[in-house]
Amino acid sequence: MNIKEAKEQIQYAMTAYFAKDELGSYEIPTARQRPIFLIGAPGIGKTAIMEQIAEELGVLLVSYSMTHHTRQSALGLPYIADRQYDGQPVKVSEYTMSEIIASVYDAMEATGIREGILFLDEINCVSETLTPSILQFLQFKTFGRHRIPDGWIVVTAGNPPEYNRSVREFDIVTMDRLKKIVVEPDFDAWKEYAYARSVHPAILSYLEIKKNNFYHMETTAGGKSFVTPRGWDDLSQMIRLCEKKNLPVNGKLVSQYLQDSKIASDFAAYYDLFQKYQSDYQIDLVLAGEASEEIKGRAKKARFDERIALLGLLISRLSGQCGHLAGQENALVLLLESLKRIRQISGPIGEITGQEISRLSDLMDIRQKSNTLSRGARRTYLLAIRFLRERAAAEEDFPAYKAAYEKAVADMQAEADAVNRQLTCAFRFIEEVYPQGQEMLLFVTELTVNEITAAFLSHYGNELYHAHSKDLMFYERNKEIAARVAALDPDSL
């Protein structure tokens, strides 16, 4: 299965494992909750989906790479303890708590959250001396005499033997106690993640044309030659930073992330071409409905790869603006909850606001410690906190808070209207330039599979999108209830 399907299967398992009966006991007893064994090629996104799942479920995540552990750090250190057996004092060997188990308890103490995921990566690459302890842990969830607490689910990950010579295959007894999920590289599934991560449009449009280069693994006379999803993701971040700082993006840089000389050289050449497209097409003018006849003529005569790049530029710009808007919306939802709390508490409003700022800061800190605070979620908290600090600094009363909130909602709606106009201009441009081609199909498809633009379209709508998506049978796909905007109503304060 692909990484998206694997994530869904893990989420289903988590939901089942966390389910409790009417007496508060887990429906599936902890001892019968099989650890999940996620196996797939390196760089395919196994760690990334665990971070996403923990954030979405609101549980803790403690991660360890097992190749970094010795028997002592995983099992604990031995010490001599005093015991009495049949009335006779004796010395016996005991073990301190495993570093891994202790980390679980540390996370619970730091956050107050009692449920979580213990993620053990590269589980099948442990040392020979540690292997018996790992097998014991997978079967009984204990290291030495210490067991992971109830409410914690074990997820493990590993690479197939062909990718790592230190892999040790588990015996049938162990495998029969695991939920095995095999993950295969799939560009279309990764693309949804890539949109959410704002992967550079040059990478997405390049891989749209050359999907075979998304994942590559080959043994040559010079050693391993490979390209992984992790490599593309990391390269994207570096390209964006280089563009921001006016640093060169060339073959030397690309080859540090794409460790196959042919693919690295090919993408470096494409990136140069993509930059030329970006300059030639002046996307700002297209989205403003002011594209010149020269730009339209160039688009009509463009080769297939150039058309894909143009669509990628449009999607990237729209996705970025929709993502910014979604961040504003999330912050306003969080802020509305805070304003309701402030209104309900008696006392000096400045002091109450300070307490609410501390509460939000503490919640952000807890999520940070639990490894479930994404960059977007952090921005949501910071925007809400900044709003409250500005109100408190100005020594305003609650009606002024409400007025400022109403203005923020109005500004957000104005921004949404502006994005919608740009989206309409993009549709008009494609209708005019490619009236009979497949470009409209590709454009609507990308808007639909991109969670950021799909959420915008679900919340705010767009007549041309709905017309074209209905024609292309995409209207029902990713359709959501547009209730979030209504939830921002200042009259509820």
N, C-alpha and C positions, 0 to 999 in steps of 0.2 A: 504494500500500500504506500501511498505518498505521505508526505509529512503532515498534510492537512488531515487526512484520514486517520493517521496515527494519533494526532492530537485529539480528535473526536473520541477515539477508542479509549484513550487515557482519561479523558473527562468523564466518559460514561462509567469507567471503573471507579474514579474518585467519588462520583455522585453515589454510587452503590455502596462503597466502603464507608462513606461518611453518614449514610442513612441510619437513623435510630428508630427504635420502636417506641410505644407509648410510655415505657418505663425508663427511657433514656439510654437503653443499651444498644450497642451497634447491631443492626440487623444481621450482618455477617460478622461473626466473632473475629477479633483481631488475629487470633491464631490461624483462622481460615482465609484471611485476606492475602491472596497470593501476591508476592512482589511482582512488579512489572519489569520485564526484561526487554528494553528497547534496543534493537540491533540494527545498525546501518553504517554506511560508509562514513569516513571522517568528514567533518564540515557540512553535514547535511542539515543541521539545525536541531539536533536532539536537545541540547541544553536550552536553546532559545524557546522551544515550545514548553519546557517545564517552567520557565520564568513566566510565560504568558498564562499558563494554567493556574499557577499559584496566585497571580494577580487577579484573574477572573473569579476564582473561587474564594478569595479573601483569606487564604491560609498561609502559614509560614512555608519557607523554602530554605532548607539547609543542604548545601551542595558540597560534595567532596570528589576529587579525582583520586581514585584508589591507587594509581601508579605512584603516588607520592607518599604512600603509607608503608610503614614497616609493621611487623607483627606486634611490636610493643605499642605503637601509637594507636593501632586499631583495637587491640585486645586489652590494653592497659598494662601497667607495670606490676610485677609480682612483689608481694611483701609477706612477712611472717605474722600470722595472727594467732592469738591464744584461744583455745577451745577446751571444752571438757566433754569427754566421751566415757560413759559408764563411770562417772565420778573421777576420772583421771585427767589431769591437765595435759594437753598435747599442743604441739606447734604445728600449724597447718599453713599451706600456701594459699594466699588470696590474691586478687588482682584489683588494682585501682580502676576507676571507671574509665572506659574507653574514651579517647578524645572525641570520637564521632558521636557517641551517645551523650557525652557532656555538652557538646555543641547544641544538641537538640534541647536539652534542659536550659542552657544559656539563652537560647532564642525565646523560649517560653517565658523565662524570668524577665527578659528585657522588654517583651511586648505585651504580656498578659494573654496572648493567644495560645490556645491549648491544642489546636489541630494543625497539622502541616504535612509536608512532603520531605522525606529524606531521599535526596537524589545522589546516587553513587555512580559516578561516571567511570568508564574504562574498567568495569567490574571484572571482565575476563582477561585482564592484563596484570593481575596482581602477582607478587613474587611467590615463589614456590613455598616459602615458609608461612606465608599468609593465607594460602589457598584453603587449608582445612578450616580456618576461622571464618572465612567468607562463606564457605559451603554451609557451615553451622548457622551463620547469620541468615542466609537466604531461607533455610528451612525453619528456623526457630526464632528469628529476629532478635538474637542475643549476641553480644560480644562478651566472652567470658561469662561472668555471673550477672551481667547487666543487660536489661532488655529495653528496647525502645518503648516509650510510653504509649498507652492506648490513644487513638486519635491520630497517630502518625502512620502514613502510608509510605511504603518503600518502593521507589522506582530506580531501576538500574539501567545502565546503558553500556554498550560495547561495540567494537568494530568486528566485522567478519575476519576470519583468519587470513584471507588473501591481502588484507591491508595492514596487518601488523603481525610480525613474526613472534611476538611474545604472547599472543592470544592463547589461552588455555580453554579447551572445550569442556563444558560441564557434562557430568554424567547424567544418565537417564533419571536417576533418583532425584537429582537437583532440578533438572528441567521440568520434571513432572510436578514441581511445586511452584512454577513460575508461569506468568502470563507473558508469552513471547509475542512481540510485535516486530515484524521485519519492515524496515523503511527503505524505499527506493527513491533515488533522485527524480524529481519531476518539476520541470520549469513552470508549468502552468499553476501548480499548487504553490510553489515558492513565490510566484509573482504577486499573489495576494499579500503575503508577508512583506514583500519588497515595497509595495505601495505604502503600506502602513509605516515602514521604516524610511520612507522617502528616498529609496535607492535612486541614484542618479539616472536621469532619463536616457543618457547615452548608453548605459549598461542595459537598461530594459529594452530599448529599441534594437540594440545590437543582438541581444539574445532572442528577440522576437524573430529576427531574420535567421540567426544561426543557433537554433536551440540545441544542436548537438554539442556546442561548446559550453553549455551550462555546467556540465559535469564531465570531467575527463580524467581517466586514470590509466596510465600505461607504464610498463617497465621497459626501459631502453638500455642500451649499452652504457649510457652515462648515469643510469640510476632511475629513480622514479620520476615520472613526468605527470603532473596532475593539476587540475583546476577544480575547486569546490565552491559550493554556495557561500561558505564562510569567506572565501577569498574574494568573491564578487561583492559581498556586503562590506567587508573591510576596505576594499578598493574604493567603493562608493564614498565612504566617509572621508577617505584621504583626498579624493578628487574634489569633493565639496570644500574641504579645508584649503586645498591648494588654490582653487578658484577664488576663494575669499581673500587669501593672502597674496594673490598674484604670483604664485609659484608655478613652475612648469609641470605639466602632465605629459610625460613622454614614455617611450618604451622602457627606459631604465626604471622608472617608477612602477609601471604596470607589471613588469616581470617580477617584482618583489612580492606580488600578490597572486598573480596567475603564473604558476610555476610549470608552464608548458610554453616553450619559446615560440611556437607557431601561433598559438592562440593569443599570447601576449602581444606579439608583433601585429597580428591582425586587428586586435582591439585598439591598440595604440593608433594605428592608421585610421581606424573608423572614428575614434574620438576626435582627431583633427578635422575629419570631414564633418562630424556632428557640430563642432564649434562653428564651422563655416555656415552650416544650415541655420544655426541659431542667429547668426549675424544677418544672413540673407533674408530670412522670413519675418524678422521684426514682430515677434509674437504679441507684443503689447499693442501694436496697431491692429493686428488681426482680431484680438479680443475686444478692442474698442470699436470694431466695425469699420475701421478706416484703412484696411489693406489696400495698397495701390494696385493698379492694373498690372504693373510689372511683377509684383509678388504673386498675384493670381495666375498670371501667365506662366511664371516659373513653376508654380505648383502643378499646373495642368500638364506641363511637359516633363515633370520629374519622373525618375526611375522609381521602381518599387521600393528600394531601400531608402531613398530620399523621402518618399511619401510616409513610410513608417516612422522615420525620424521626425517629420513634421507633426504627425499625430502624437508622437511621444512628447514633443515640446508642448503641445497644447494641453495634453493630459497632465503633464508635470506641473505646469503653471496653475491650472485649475485645481489640481489636487492640493497644492501648497496653500492656496487661498481658502479652500474648503476646510483643510486641516486647521488653519489659524482660526477660522470661524468656529469650528467645533471646540477648540480650546476655550474660546471666549464663552461659548454656551455652557460648557461644563463648569467653568468658574462661576457663572451666574447662578446655575443650579445650586452649587455648593454655598454660594453667598446668600441665596434666599433662605436656606436652612439656618444659616448663622444669624441673619437679621430677625427671623422669627424667634430664635432663642433670646436674642438681645431684647426684643420687645416684651417678652414674657417675664423678664427678670426685673425686680424692683431695685432701684439704687442709682447712683451716678452713672450716666451712660458711658462716660470715658473709662471708668473702672470696669464696667461690664464688658465693654468692647475689648479692653486689654485682656480680660479673662478668656474671651472668645478667641482672640488671636493666639493666646497660649494653648488653648484646646486644639486649634487647627495645627499649630506647630508640633504639638505632641503627637497628633494623629499622623502627620507627615513623617515624623521621626520613627514612629512605630512601624510604618510601612517600609521605611528605609531599612530598618534593622531586620525586618522579615523578608527582605529581598523581593518585595512586591510593589515597589514604587517605580513605575515607568517614568520616562522623561516627561511624557504628556501629563501624567497624574501629578508630578511635582510642579509643573507649570500651573495646573489648576489650583493647587493649594496656594502657590505664591501670588497668583493674581487676586484671589479672594483676600488673602492677608494684606496685600498692598492696599486694596480698596478700604479695608477696615482701618488700617493705620492712617491713611490720608484723612478719613473722617474724624478719627480720634485726635489727630494733630490739629485739625481745624476747630476742635471743640464744638462740633455741630450737635444739634438735637436730633431726635429720631425722625421727625418730618424731613429734615435735610438729608438724612441717610436714605429715606425712601425716594426722595426726589433724585438723588444721585444714582440710585439703582434704576429708576425709571429711565433716566438719560442713558445709562449703560445698555439697557435693553433696547432702547430706540436706536442707539448707535450700532448695536449688533444687527438689528433688522435692516438698517441702511446698508451695512456691509454685505448682508445676505442678498439684498436687492441688486447691489453692484455686481456681485459674483454671478447672480442669475442672468444679468444683462450680458456679461462676458460669455457665459455659456451659450446664450442665444446667438451671439455674434459668431461663436465657433461653429455652431450648427449651420448658420446661414452661409458661412464661408465654405464649408464642406459641401453643402447643397449646390452652391454655385460652381465650385471648382471641379467636383467629382459627382455630377448628377446621376451617372449610370454605373459608378464603380463600387468596389467592395469597401471603400474607405469609411463610409457611414456605418457599415456593419462593424468594422473594427473599432471605430470611435465609440459607438454605443456599447459594445462588448466591454471595452476597457473601463468606461464609466461605471458599468454594472459590477464588474469583478473587483474594482477598487473600492474597498470598504469606506474610504473617506469620502469620495464623490458619491457613492451610493447612499450613504447616510444623509448627505446634503440634499440629494434629490428626493429622498423619502420624506425629509422634514419640510422642505420648501417647495418642491416640485419644479417642473419646467415643462411648458407646453410642447416644445419641440422634442425634448427627450421622450416624453410619454408618447407622442405621436410616432416617432421612429422606433422606439422600443416595442410598442404594441405591434407595429408592422413587422418587426423582426422577432416577435414572440419573446421579448425580454421583459415585458411590463410586469409580469407576476413574479419575476425573479428578484430576490433581495428586497421585496416590498415590506416595509415596516410600518408600524403605527406611529403617526407623527404627533405624539403627545408631549414631547419634551419642550417644544416651544410654548405650548399652552401652559406648561408648568412654571414658566417664568413670569406669570401674571403678577404684577406688583399689587393688584387689588387684594391678594391673599395676605398681605402684610397688615 
